[in-house]
Amino acid sequence: MNKYIVILISITFLITALYIFFKRKSVYSKFIFWGMLFCFLGDITIAGFINGGFMVGGSMFAIAHIIFIIGYIKTIRAQNGIVFNREFFISAVFYYAILIVLWILKLRYMQNNGGLQIGIFVYGICLTTMASLAAALCKNQKKYLKTAVGAVFFIISDSFIGMSYAIKVPYSEAIIWTTYVIALYGIIYGGKTAVNKTL
């Protein structure tokens, strides 16, 4: 994808996250904004606007997921919910299974040094933990359904990136970016309170 289109998409989500933070002033929206800032840095690094390439860009996304994780935990605790509930463990088993399969594919088809392979695995742990906690957050309050769905699409997007090392996937770039955009939309707009039907 054209790198200027990448920047346009990424900065749109960053500005949206900032706007929602100022509007809601919630724990969730604060951490989502900071996480989106690192997603933006990851996007512009991988696009080539900042030196560092895949390793530095991937590190930015790992930091973003860690920030999301902290935000989800703080949001659950602020609502006196249960962080490590049944949905967390069910999701974790499923997501970590995907991570292991994709990492094995990368080890087989990717000719790179061990440091990069370990870095990819660490990133995968951050991503899958984020998605598992998104499921736990949704279980505590259904209004965070978009967050959980967004996390699923984040995994789908990165899974297609992983599969592209092993097999040729038609329209993979379009699929990766479409699922990535859906992922960011879900995470940013998660927690939006529905309109009261009694009004």
Secondary structure, DSSP 8 states (H G I E B T S, - for coil): --HHHHHHHHHHHHHHHHHHHHHH--HHHHHHHHHHHHHHHHHHHHTTSSTTHHHHHHHHHHHHHHHHHHHHHHHHHHTT--SS-HHHHHHHHHHHHHHHHHHHHHHHH----HHHHHHHHHHHHHHHHHHHHHHHHHHH-GGGHHHHHHHHHHHHHHHHHHHTTTS--TTHHHHHHHHHHHHHHHHHHTT-----TT-
